[in-house]
Amino acid sequence: MKRLLLITIIAISLVITGCVSNELTSEQIKDQMRAHEDSVRDLICTMLVTSNNETMVANYTYKYPDMIRMEYKKHPELAGQIMVSNGTYMWMYDPASNSVETASIPAYARMNLSKNAQLIENLLDAYTITPNGTGIVSGRECYRITATPIDVRGPRGPISIELWLDQKNWMPIKIETYQNNTRATCMEYRDIRFNTGIPNSTFEFKIPEGATVESVDNTPPAKMTLEEAQAKVLFGIKEPKDLPQGYALDNIMTAPVSASETGVILVYTNTTEGDPSLAQSTAIQLIESAHNESVKRPTPAGENETIMIGGHKCTITAFGKSLVLQWDDGEREFVLGGTLDREELIRIAKSI
């Protein structure tokens, strides 16, 4: 499970869009990066990643907002394997053993927002952006920018980032990270094709005949108490006071919600449900993170409904059978997701 999640995180974390000009100030660069964060709707390329003297080469395909396909061509462990995600489900296929690992993506993680936009906000929230000339990458003219951390107190020293942004598509096609002035990783896109209209079927995976299938959905994460989670975040954790009958807190996790902030995930399940898989599918997930007034919360694409929760605007978005509510109370950001009906989830949200 850890390997699958790591691979997925690497895959979805390597797509960032932005905009910059030779004559722009740092503030203008930030404005342009936000303005163009969703300009790339799909892409096909060869991805090269080097880290710790290892090289990964993969055919990489991406479609807005979070569909990914990676076919690994070179890697000490992953060569020949295929990772596919349609945004709600992921598959990892190893042809050498004819085996497939599968996992559903929980409702709280199905953000109908491009990975580009999420990562740009994280970058602009935690780093200072400075123009750094121009360059050529894979035969394409690029603007170069340097991102240096605002908070340099990390345990391993500050990590700075060099980005080369394609002048035509405003997207980084090369990213280098530096730790204590030593290059740690390098990612580069080659043979790129932008906005070609990739069909959704590219991101579905048909289980090969005779393949063994292992679901990793039921792998239990490390559990912690509410007190332990509270010690890891800077805001007061709030719980819903009004839950459906039989529902109780099942798990608490902390996870990074940006490059500089940690959030908490609370999972509530129906304790009277005898089928564990059904209990998980009907679980209620609540994400809480610190509210930052200077960072505008992106509006999910598609049809959204706006209501009021505690005097604050709340956006409701449907993702298949799930509903996701997003709002803040001036101190915390909340994301509440689940397959319960609309009125039930609104009632839960109002009780937090």
Backbone hydrogen bonds, N-H to C=O, Kabsch-Sander energy under -0.5 kcal/mol:
donor,donor_aa,acceptor,acceptor_aa,energy
5,L,1,M,-2.7
6,L,2,K,-2.6
7,I,3,R,-2.6
8,T,4,L,-2.3
9,I,5,L,-2.9
10,I,6,L,-2.6
11,A,7,I,-2.4
12,I,8,T,-2.8
13,S,9,I,-1.5
14,L,11,A,-1.0
15,V,12,I,-0.5
16,I,14,L,-0.6
18,G,170,W,-5.6
24,L,21,S,-1.1
29,I,25,T,-2.4
30,K,26,S,-2.1
31,D,27,E,-2.2
32,Q,28,Q,-2.5
33,M,29,I,-2.6
34,R,30,K,-2.2
35,A,31,D,-2.1
36,H,32,Q,-1.7
37,E,34,R,-1.0
39,S,36,H,-1.8
41,R,39,S,-0.7
43,L,62,Y,-2.1
44,I,193,R,-2.0
45,C,60,Y,-2.2
46,T,190,R,-2.8
47,M,45,C,-0.5
47,M,58,A,-3.3
48,L,188,E,-2.5
49,V,56,M,-2.6
50,T,186,C,-2.6
51,S,54,E,-2.4
52,N,184,A,-0.8
54,E,51,S,-1.9
56,M,49,V,-3.1
57,V,74,K,-2.1
58,A,47,M,-2.2
59,N,71,E,-2.5
60,Y,45,C,-2.7
60,Y,58,A,-0.7
61,T,69,R,-2.5
62,Y,43,L,-2.4
63,K,67,M,-2.2
64,Y,41,R,-3.2
67,M,63,K,-2.4
68,I,85,S,-2.2
69,R,61,T,-2.2
70,M,83,M,-3.1
71,E,59,N,-2.2
72,Y,70,M,-0.6
72,Y,81,Q,-2.4
73,K,57,V,-3.0
74,K,57,V,-2.0
79,A,75,H,-1.2
80,G,72,Y,-3.0
81,Q,78,L,-2.7
82,I,93,Y,-2.1
83,M,70,M,-2.8
84,V,91,W,-2.4
85,S,68,I,-2.8
86,N,89,Y,-2.0
90,M,103,A,-2.6
91,W,84,V,-2.9
92,M,101,E,-2.3
93,Y,82,I,-3.1
94,D,99,S,-2.7
97,S,94,D,-0.7
98,N,94,D,-1.0
99,S,94,D,-1.7
100,V,212,T,-2.9
101,E,92,M,-2.6
102,T,214,E,-2.4
103,A,90,M,-1.9
105,I,88,T,-2.4
109,A,106,P,-1.5
110,R,106,P,-0.5
110,R,107,A,-1.3
111,M,109,A,-1.9
112,N,110,R,-0.6
113,L,111,M,-2.6
115,K,65,P,-1.2
118,Q,114,S,-1.9
119,L,115,K,-2.6
120,I,116,N,-2.5
121,E,117,A,-2.2
122,N,118,Q,-1.9
123,L,119,L,-2.6
124,L,120,I,-3.0
125,D,121,E,-1.8
126,A,122,N,-1.5
127,Y,123,L,-1.8
128,T,148,T,-3.5
130,T,146,T,-2.3
132,N,144,R,-3.3
135,G,142,C,-2.1
137,V,140,R,-2.3
140,R,137,V,-2.2
142,C,135,G,-2.9
143,Y,165,L,-2.5
144,R,133,G,-2.9
145,I,163,L,-2.6
146,T,130,T,-3.1
147,A,161,I,-3.3
148,T,128,T,-2.3
148,T,146,T,-0.5
150,I,126,A,-2.9
151,D,126,A,-0.5
152,V,150,I,-0.7
157,G,154,G,-1.6
160,S,158,P,-0.5
160,S,178,Y,-2.2
161,I,147,A,-2.7
162,E,176,E,-3.0
163,L,145,I,-2.6
164,W,174,K,-2.4
165,L,143,Y,-3.7
165,L,163,L,-0.6
166,D,164,W,-0.5
166,D,171,M,-3.0
167,Q,141,E,-2.4
170,W,166,D,-2.1
173,I,164,W,-2.6
174,K,164,W,-0.9
175,I,187,M,-2.7
176,E,162,E,-2.6
177,T,185,T,-2.1
178,Y,160,S,-3.1
179,Q,182,T,-3.0
180,N,158,P,-1.5
182,T,179,Q,-1.4
184,A,177,T,-3.1
185,T,177,T,-1.1
186,C,50,T,-1.9
187,M,175,I,-2.9
188,E,48,L,-2.4
189,Y,173,I,-2.8
190,R,46,T,-2.4
193,R,44,I,-2.3
195,N,42,D,-2.8
202,T,199,P,-1.6
203,F,200,N,-2.1
204,E,201,S,-1.5
207,I,205,F,-0.6
211,A,208,P,-1.9
212,T,98,N,-1.9
214,E,100,V,-2.9
216,V,102,T,-2.7
219,T,216,V,-1.4
229,A,225,T,-2.3
230,Q,226,L,-2.4
231,A,227,E,-1.6
232,K,229,A,-1.4
233,V,230,Q,-1.0
237,I,235,F,-0.5
241,K,351,S,-0.9
243,L,241,K,-0.6
247,Y,244,P,-2.1
248,A,269,T,-2.1
250,D,267,V,-3.3
251,N,267,V,-1.6
253,M,265,I,-2.4
255,A,263,G,-2.1
257,V,261,E,-1.9
258,S,261,E,-1.3
263,G,255,A,-3.3
264,V,288,E,-2.5
265,I,253,M,-3.5
266,L,286,L,-3.0
267,V,251,N,-2.7
268,Y,284,I,-3.0
269,T,248,A,-2.0
271,T,246,G,-2.9
271,T,269,T,-0.9
273,E,270,N,-1.4
274,G,272,T,-0.6
279,A,275,D,-2.3
280,Q,276,P,-2.0
281,S,277,S,-1.9
282,T,278,L,-1.4
283,A,280,Q,-1.4
284,I,268,Y,-3.0
285,Q,337,G,-2.7
286,L,266,L,-2.7
287,I,335,V,-3.0
288,E,264,V,-2.5
289,S,333,E,-1.7
291,H,331,E,-2.5
293,E,291,H,-0.6
295,V,292,N,-1.5
296,K,294,S,-0.6
301,A,112,N,-2.0
304,N,302,G,-0.5
305,E,316,I,-2.2
307,I,314,C,-2.6
309,I,312,H,-3.2
312,H,309,I,-1.6
314,C,307,I,-3.0
315,T,326,Q,-2.5
316,I,305,E,-3.3
317,T,324,V,-2.4
318,A,303,E,-0.6
319,F,322,S,-3.0
322,S,319,F,-2.1
323,L,338,G,-2.6
324,V,317,T,-2.6
325,L,336,L,-3.1
326,Q,315,T,-2.1
327,W,334,F,-1.8
329,D,332,R,-1.7
333,E,289,S,-3.5
334,F,327,W,-3.4
335,V,287,I,-2.1
336,L,325,L,-2.7
337,G,285,Q,-2.8
338,G,323,L,-1.6
345,L,341,D,-2.1
346,I,342,R,-2.4
347,R,343,E,-2.2
348,I,344,E,-2.0
349,A,345,L,-2.6
350,K,346,I,-2.4
351,S,347,R,-0.8
351,S,348,I,-0.9
352,I,349,A,-1.3
